[in-house]
Amino acid sequence: MLEDCQFISNSSKSNLKTLKNNTRNVQHSYIITRSLSHSENPTKPTSKPTQSGFSLKTPKGTKDYNDKEMAVREKMFSTIKTVFKRHGAVTIDTPVFELKEILAGKYGEDSKLIYDLAYQGGEECSLRYDLTVPFARFLAMNGKEYPSIKRYQIAKVYRRDQPVMTKGRMREFYQCDFDIAGTYDSMIPDAEILRVLCESLTALEIGDFDVKINHRKILDGIFEVCGVPTQNIRSISSAIDKLDKLSWQEVRKEMTAEKGLPEDVADRIGEYVKLKGDHTLVEKLLQDQTLKANPSAAQGLKDMATLFEFLDVFDIRHKMSFDLSLARGLDYYTGIIYEAITKAPSSSSSHLTSSLGQSTDGTDQKRSRRRSSQEQEQEQESAEASVGMGSIAAGGRYDNLVGMFSGCNKKGKPNLQIPCVGVSIGVERVFSLLMAKQEQQAIKSNETKVFVISVGDGLLKERMELTKELWDAGVNASFLFKNKPKLEKQWMACEKDQIPLAIIIGEDEINRGEIRVKDMRAKDMSQGGGVTVKRSEMIEDIKSRLLNI
């Protein structure tokens, strides 16, 4: 019995030591904290473990991308970068996590979606929610060197949002931002930002889109003349921002029942925010003497009139819809705000589901009398996926954000003030649209242009030598990694990777100092075994052919 007790004691000490070591290892890393009330039950697994004991799934709101999808994404990013660079932008990079205090209080009601990192001693940090606030922090730190800059940044951001995978709403996703920082004459950079937005979406070939625009000063002026207390303007603005998803009656109920706004004030707001149109709406609002008498609204209407003139010069005025219901819930906007929208074809829903993946919670659970939070989330995702893609880009002017980080002088004014205006393209939603328009099998995911094939004996070294010459000449080439590959296997590899040109060699071609070149895109029999080309002229011939591909 003593021996048994001694064994148990030693075993417990060993287990305790292992536990301490594991705990110590965990403390060396940041752990993303999660709210247990955010529709997730950490005590219940969401998928069955494999024989190895692991649940083979990606975390909720994230996904892997295969080679076909990455080919589309790389082209998408390249297209956007081309437009950004055309307008003179340079790129910067910022950390994926920021000090918690940098992000706090910048996103209104959406601040609850920020991923906080568990406090392990030292600095309290959070994963970045967007790229705008980190950019403003960068300017506040480097304002003397960058009093003005055209900047773009393409990077991942993180939001503890309810994901809708089929619409590209993720918890980890890319943003493509273009911003103009600096003091310039009124509405000139704002007009170019909107031109950049329209150029980008047109170049991406996503189909028809419109850009809803509004002005924060007009919206604030409307709230003031309708009788909204100054301290409630931001919260009422957040409610109005939901009009693209909810009916006016639902938004009105939120403002009155939940936020305590008098019903007559809400009704007066409703008369304004239901208005939308083109540039002529500015003229109509200028005839409203009550609104025109408000300094904030008057300045906003003046800005909008100027902006529409510039948009006409840039030939994009026809893309704009002046929409007084557009509010943009982020607290840092101070001037013009905008949002690009499009509708996904109704027939694409099933394809989007297959190409982007089902909900990452793909497990069957037993039905109970009370619906689980997971079932409710899946129903919400299904319902939202059927109503179109929604916003695919958004942005606005934020003149005071940099000043928030620079500190104040004795007069209470910011030590540094750099006005900014920018746009962020929602590339995950754009990607959803692009994938819905094409079959994955037709996507070429590699850049190989030439495949070297041998007939008869393996001729491995000869194939390697030819491929090396092509590489030296800057030609993307490949061959089959077999000593004596079958001819059929080589043809199949060439067709599978959609390689346009094949170089064919055999003992006879080597002895004569020749090669044969075949265009794999042509399915007719006129080429026969390929066109004979002198070995010494191979590079020149291949490069000439590639110019037409």
C-alpha positions in Angstrom: 0.0 0.0 0.0 2.8 2.4 0.8 4.4 1.6 -2.5 1.1 2.3 -4.3 0.8 5.6 -2.4 4.4 6.6 -3.3 3.7 5.8 -6.9 0.6 8.0 -7.0 2.5 10.8 -5.2 5.3 10.7 -7.7 2.9 10.6 -10.6 1.0 13.6 -9.3 4.2 15.5 -8.9 5.1 14.7 -12.5 1.7 15.7 -13.8 1.9 18.9 -11.8 5.3 19.7 -13.2 3.9 19.1 -16.8 0.9 21.3 -16.1 3.2 24.1 -14.8 5.4 23.8 -17.9 2.4 23.9 -20.2 1.0 27.0 -18.4 4.3 28.7 -18.6 4.5 28.1 -22.4 1.0 29.5 -22.8 2.0 32.7 -20.9 4.6 33.4 -23.5 2.0 34.0 -26.2 -1.0 36.3 -26.7 -4.4 34.5 -26.5 -7.3 36.1 -28.3 -10.1 36.5 -25.7 -13.6 35.7 -26.8 -16.9 36.6 -25.2 -18.9 33.6 -24.1 -22.1 35.5 -24.9 -21.2 35.9 -28.6 -23.3 33.0 -29.8 -20.6 30.5 -29.1 -20.5 27.7 -26.5 -16.8 26.8 -25.8 -17.8 23.6 -23.9 -19.4 22.0 -27.0 -17.2 21.0 -29.9 -18.4 22.2 -33.3 -17.0 19.3 -35.3 -16.1 15.6 -34.6 -12.4 15.0 -33.8 -10.4 12.8 -36.1 -8.6 9.7 -35.0 -5.6 11.9 -34.2 -7.7 13.9 -31.7 -7.8 17.1 -33.7 -10.9 18.8 -35.1 -9.8 19.4 -38.7 -11.5 22.7 -39.4 -10.6 26.4 -39.7 -11.8 28.7 -36.9 -15.2 30.3 -37.4 -15.2 33.2 -39.8 -11.9 32.1 -41.5 -11.1 29.8 -44.5 -8.3 28.3 -46.5 -7.9 29.2 -50.2 -6.9 26.6 -52.8 -4.6 27.3 -55.8 -7.5 28.2 -58.1 -8.9 30.7 -55.6 -5.5 32.2 -54.9 -5.0 32.8 -58.6 -8.2 34.8 -58.7 -7.2 36.7 -55.5 -3.7 37.5 -56.7 -5.1 38.9 -59.9 -7.7 40.9 -57.9 -5.0 42.4 -55.7 -2.8 43.2 -58.7 -5.6 44.9 -60.5 -6.4 47.1 -57.5 -2.7 47.9 -56.9 -2.4 49.0 -60.5 -5.1 51.5 -60.1 -3.7 52.8 -56.8 -0.3 53.3 -58.3 -1.7 55.0 -61.3 -2.9 57.7 -59.0 0.5 58.1 -57.4 0.1 56.2 -54.1 2.9 54.7 -52.1 2.4 51.8 -49.7 3.2 51.4 -46.0 2.8 48.6 -43.5 1.6 48.7 -39.9 1.5 46.0 -37.1 -1.3 43.5 -37.1 -2.0 44.5 -33.5 -2.1 47.9 -31.9 -2.2 49.3 -28.3 -5.7 48.8 -27.0 -6.1 52.5 -26.2 -5.3 53.4 -29.9 -8.4 51.6 -31.1 -10.7 52.3 -28.2 -13.5 54.7 -28.9 -13.0 55.0 -32.6 -15.7 52.8 -34.0 -18.9 53.7 -32.2 -21.2 50.7 -31.5 -18.9 48.5 -33.5 -16.2 48.7 -30.9 -17.6 45.5 -29.4 -16.3 43.7 -32.4 -12.7 44.4 -31.7 -10.6 41.3 -30.8 -8.7 42.1 -27.5 -5.6 40.1 -26.7 -5.5 38.6 -23.2 -3.4 40.6 -20.8 -0.2 38.8 -20.0 1.6 41.7 -18.3 3.1 44.7 -20.1 1.1 46.4 -22.8 -2.6 45.8 -23.5 -3.2 45.2 -27.2 -5.9 44.5 -29.7 -6.0 43.1 -33.2 -6.5 45.9 -35.7 -10.2 46.4 -36.7 -9.4 48.4 -39.9 -6.4 50.0 -41.6 -7.6 53.6 -41.1 -6.9 54.1 -37.4 -3.4 52.6 -37.6 -2.7 54.9 -40.6 -3.8 57.9 -38.5 -1.5 56.7 -35.7 1.3 56.4 -38.2 0.8 60.0 -39.3 0.6 61.3 -35.7 4.0 59.6 -35.1 5.6 60.8 -38.4 3.7 64.0 -39.2 6.8 66.1 -39.8 8.1 63.7 -42.4 4.6 63.0 -43.9 2.5 66.2 -43.7 0.9 65.0 -46.9 0.9 61.6 -48.6 -1.1 59.4 -51.0 -0.9 56.0 -49.4 -2.3 52.5 -50.0 -2.2 49.5 -47.9 -3.5 45.9 -48.5 -3.5 43.8 -45.3 -5.6 41.6 -43.0 -7.9 43.0 -40.3 -10.0 41.2 -37.7 -13.6 41.6 -36.4 -15.5 39.5 -34.0 -18.5 39.8 -36.3 -21.2 37.3 -37.1 -19.7 35.8 -40.3 -21.7 35.1 -43.5 -19.2 33.1 -45.5 -21.2 33.1 -48.7 -21.2 36.9 -48.8 -17.6 37.3 -47.9 -18.3 38.6 -44.4 -15.4 37.1 -42.4 -13.7 37.5 -39.1 -10.3 37.6 -40.7 -10.2 39.4 -44.0 -8.3 41.7 -46.3 -8.9 45.4 -46.8 -7.5 47.4 -49.6 -7.2 51.1 -48.5 -6.4 54.2 -50.5 -6.1 57.5 -48.6 -5.0 61.0 -49.3 -3.6 62.9 -46.3 -2.8 66.6 -46.2 -4.3 70.1 -46.4 -5.7 70.9 -49.9 -8.5 73.0 -51.4 -12.0 71.8 -50.7 -13.3 68.5 -52.3 -10.4 68.1 -54.7 -8.9 65.0 -53.0 -12.4 63.7 -52.2 -13.3 63.7 -55.9 -10.1 61.8 -56.8 -10.8 59.2 -54.1 -14.2 58.5 -55.7 -12.5 58.3 -59.1 -10.1 55.7 -57.7 -13.0 53.8 -56.3 -14.9 53.7 -59.6 -11.8 52.9 -61.6 -11.0 50.0 -59.2 -14.5 48.4 -59.4 -14.7 48.9 -63.1 -11.3 47.2 -63.6 -12.3 44.3 -61.5 -15.2 43.6 -63.8 -17.7 42.9 -61.0 -20.7 44.2 -63.0 -22.9 47.3 -62.4 -22.5 49.2 -59.2 -23.6 52.5 -57.7 -22.0 54.7 -55.1 -24.2 56.2 -52.4 -22.8 59.4 -51.0 -23.7 61.8 -48.2 -22.1 64.3 -45.9 -21.7 64.0 -42.1 -22.3 67.8 -41.7 -25.5 67.6 -43.6 -26.6 64.6 -41.5 -25.6 66.4 -38.2 -27.4 69.5 -39.4 -30.6 67.5 -40.0 -30.4 66.0 -36.5 -29.9 69.5 -35.0 -32.9 71.1 -36.8 -35.1 68.1 -36.0 -34.3 68.5 -32.3 -31.9 65.7 -31.5 -29.8 66.5 -28.4 -26.1 67.0 -29.2 -25.0 64.1 -27.0 -27.3 61.7 -28.8 -26.3 62.6 -32.4 -23.8 59.8 -32.8 -26.1 57.1 -31.4 -29.0 58.2 -33.6 -26.6 58.3 -36.5 -25.7 54.7 -35.9 -29.4 53.8 -35.9 -30.0 55.6 -39.2 -27.0 53.7 -40.7 -29.1 50.5 -40.4 -31.7 51.7 -43.0 -30.0 49.6 -45.7 -30.8 46.5 -43.7 -34.0 47.4 -41.7 -37.2 49.1 -42.5 -37.9 52.7 -41.4 -40.4 51.5 -38.8 -37.7 49.2 -37.2 -35.2 52.0 -37.2 -37.8 54.4 -35.8 -38.6 52.0 -33.0 -34.9 51.7 -32.1 -34.6 55.5 -31.9 -37.7 56.0 -29.8 -38.1 52.9 -27.7 -34.5 52.0 -27.1 -32.7 55.4 -27.3 -35.4 57.6 -25.9 -35.9 59.9 -28.8 -39.3 61.7 -28.9 -41.6 60.3 -31.6 -42.1 63.7 -33.3 -38.4 64.2 -33.6 -38.0 60.8 -35.1 -40.8 61.5 -37.6 -39.1 64.8 -38.7 -35.8 62.9 -39.2 -37.7 60.4 -41.3 -38.9 63.1 -43.7 -35.2 63.8 -44.5 -33.5 60.4 -44.5 -36.0 59.0 -47.0 -34.7 61.4 -49.6 -32.3 60.2 -52.3 -31.4 61.3 -55.8 -28.7 62.8 -58.0 -27.0 66.2 -57.9 -30.4 67.9 -58.2 -31.1 66.9 -54.6 -28.6 69.4 -53.5 -30.6 72.2 -55.1 -33.7 70.9 -53.5 -32.2 70.9 -50.0 -30.8 74.4 -50.5 -34.4 75.6 -50.9 -35.2 74.3 -47.4 -34.6 77.5 -45.4 -34.6 75.8 -42.0 -31.9 73.4 -43.1 -30.0 76.1 -45.0 -29.9 78.2 -41.8 -28.0 75.5 -39.9 -24.3 76.2 -40.3 -23.3 72.6 -40.4 -25.9 71.6 -43.0 -25.1 74.7 -45.1 -21.4 73.9 -45.2 -22.1 70.3 -46.1 -24.4 71.3 -49.0 -21.8 73.7 -50.3 -19.2 70.9 -50.3 -21.6 68.6 -52.1 -22.3 71.1 -54.8 -18.6 71.6 -55.4 -18.0 67.8 -55.3 -20.7 67.1 -58.0 -19.0 69.6 -60.3 -15.6 67.8 -59.9 -17.3 64.4 -60.3 -18.8 65.6 -63.6 -15.3 66.5 -64.8 -14.0 63.0 -63.8 -16.9 61.5 -65.7 -18.3 59.5 -62.7 -21.2 61.7 -61.6 -23.6 59.3 -63.2 -22.4 56.6 -60.7 -23.4 58.6 -57.7 -26.6 58.5 -55.7 -27.0 61.2 -53.1 -28.6 59.3 -50.2 -29.5 61.0 -46.9 -29.9 57.7 -45.1 -26.2 56.9 -45.5 -24.7 57.5 -42.1 -21.6 55.3 -41.8 -21.4 54.2 -38.1 -17.8 54.9 -37.5 -17.2 57.9 -35.1 -14.2 59.4 -36.9 -15.9 60.6 -40.1 -16.3 64.4 -40.3 -17.2 65.1 -44.0 -18.2 63.3 -47.1 -19.1 59.6 -46.7 -19.7 57.0 -49.4 -20.5 53.4 -50.0 -20.4 51.3 -53.2 -23.1 48.7 -53.6 -24.0 46.0 -56.0 -26.4 43.0 -56.1 -25.2 39.4 -56.5 -27.2 37.5 -59.2 -29.8 35.4 -57.5 -28.6 32.3 -59.4 -25.2 32.6 -57.9 -26.2 31.7 -54.3 -25.5 28.0 -54.7 -22.2 28.5 -56.5 -21.1 31.0 -53.9 -21.8 28.4 -51.2 -19.7 25.8 -53.0 -16.9 28.0 -53.9 -16.5 29.8 -50.6 -17.4 27.0 -48.3 -20.3 26.3 -46.0 -20.5 27.6 -42.5 -17.5 26.6 -40.7 -19.7 25.0 -38.0 -20.6 22.1 -40.3 -21.8 19.6 -37.8 -25.1 17.9 -37.3 -26.5 18.4 -33.8 -29.6 16.8 -32.3 -32.7 18.8 -32.4 -34.0 20.1 -29.1 -37.1 22.0 -28.1 -35.1 25.2 -27.8 -33.1 26.2 -30.9 -29.4 26.4 -30.3 -27.5 29.6 -31.0 -25.7 27.8 -33.8 -28.9 27.0 -35.6 -30.1 30.6 -35.3 -26.7 31.8 -36.8 -27.1 29.4 -39.7 -30.6 30.6 -40.4 -29.4 34.2 -40.3 -26.5 33.3 -42.7 -28.9 31.6 -45.1 -31.4 34.5 -45.0 -28.7 37.2 -45.6 -27.0 35.2 -48.4 -30.2 35.5 -50.4 -30.5 39.3 -50.4 -27.5 40.2 -52.5 -23.9 41.3 -51.8 -24.5 44.7 -50.3 -21.6 47.1 -49.7 -18.4 46.3 -51.5 -16.5 49.5 -50.7 -16.8 52.4 -48.3 -15.0 55.4 -46.9 -15.1 59.1 -46.2 -13.3 62.1 -44.8 -11.8 62.1 -41.3 -10.1 65.4 -40.5 -9.7 65.0 -36.7 -8.5 61.4 -36.3 -4.8 62.2 -36.5 -5.2 65.0 -34.0 -6.7 62.6 -31.5 -3.3 60.9 -31.2 -1.1 64.0 -31.3 -2.0 65.5 -27.9 -3.2 69.1 -27.3 -1.4 72.4 -26.7 -2.2 74.9 -23.9 -5.1 76.2 -25.9 -6.7 72.8 -26.0 -6.1 72.3 -29.7 -4.3 69.3 -31.3 -0.5 69.6 -31.7 -0.8 68.1 -35.1 -3.8 68.2 -37.5 -3.6 66.3 -40.8 -6.9 66.1 -42.7 -7.5 62.8 -44.5 -10.0 61.2 -46.9 -9.9 57.6 -48.1 -11.7 54.5 -49.3 -11.6 50.8 -48.4 -12.4 48.1 -50.9 -14.1 45.1 -49.5 -12.1 42.5 -51.4 -13.6 39.5 -49.8 -17.0 40.4 -51.1 -15.5 41.3 -54.5 -13.8 37.9 -54.5 -17.2 36.3 -53.8 -18.6 38.0 -56.9 -15.6 37.1 -59.1 -15.7 33.4 -58.1 -19.5 33.3 -58.8 -18.8 34.3 -62.4 -16.5 31.5 -63.4 -15.9 27.7 -63.1 -13.0 26.7 -60.9 -11.8 24.1 -63.5 -11.3 26.9 -66.1 -9.0 28.9 -63.8 -5.2 28.6 -64.5 -3.5 28.8 -61.2 0.1 28.5 -62.4 2.3 30.8 -64.6 4.0 28.0 -66.6 4.1 28.7 -70.3 6.1 25.8 -71.7 6.2 22.1 -70.9 9.2 20.0 -72.1 8.1 16.5 -73.3 10.3 13.5 -74.4 9.3 10.8 -76.8 10.8 7.3 -76.5 13.7 7.0 -74.0 13.3 9.2 -70.9 15.9 11.7 -71.9 15.8 13.2 -68.4 19.0 15.2 -68.6 18.1 16.5 -72.0 14.7 17.7 -70.7 16.4 19.3 -67.7 18.9 21.1 -70.0 16.2 22.5 -72.2 14.2 23.6 -69.2 17.3 25.3 -67.7 17.8 27.2 -71.0 14.2 28.4 -70.9 14.6 29.5 -67.3 17.8 31.4 -68.1 15.9 33.2 -70.8 13.2 34.2 -68.4 10.6 31.7 -69.7 8.3 29.9 -67.2 8.9 26.2 -68.0 8.5 22.8 -66.4 8.9 19.1 -67.1 7.7 15.8 -65.5 9.7 14.5 -62.6 10.2 11.0 -63.9 13.2 9.3 -65.4 11.2 7.6 -68.1 7.8 9.2 -68.2 5.0 7.8 -70.4 4.1 10.1 -73.3 0.4 10.0 -72.2 1.2 11.1 -68.7 3.2 14.1 -70.0 0.3 15.2 -72.3 -2.1 14.9 -69.3 0.2 17.0 -67.1 0.5 19.7 -69.7 -3.3 19.8 -70.2 -4.1 19.7 -66.5 -2.0 22.8 -65.8 -3.3 24.5 -69.0 0.2 25.1 -70.3 -0.1 26.7 -73.7 3.2 25.5 -75.4 4.9 22.1 -75.5 8.5 21.4 -76.6 8.9 17.8 -77.8 12.2 16.0 -78.2 13.3 12.5 -79.1 16.5 10.8 -80.2 16.0 12.0 -83.8 15.5 15.6 -82.9 18.5 15.6 -80.6 20.7 14.1 -83.4 19.5 16.7 -85.9 19.8 19.6 -83.4 16.1 20.3 -83.6 13.0 20.5 -81.4 9.3 20.4 -82.1 6.9 23.0 -80.8 3.2 22.4 -80.4 0.5 24.9 -79.4 -1.6 23.0 -76.8 -4.5 25.4 -77.2 -5.2 24.3 -80.7 -7.2 21.1 -80.8 -7.0 20.6 -84.6 -4.9 18.0 -86.2 -3.1 20.4 -88.6 -0.1 20.7 -86.2 0.6 17.0 -86.3 3.6 16.2 -84.1 4.5 19.9 -83.8 6.4 22.5 -85.8 10.1 21.8 -86.3 12.5 24.5 -85.0 16.2 24.6 -84.9 17.6 24.1 -81.4 19.7 27.3 -81.7 16.6 29.3 -82.5 14.4 27.8 -79.7 14.4 30.8 -77.4 13.7 33.3 -80.1 10.8 31.1 -81.5 9.3 30.5 -78.1 9.4 34.2 -77.0 7.8 35.1 -80.3 5.0 32.7 -79.8 4.4 33.8 -76.2 3.8 37.4 -77.3 0.6 36.2 -78.9 -0.6 34.3 -75.8 
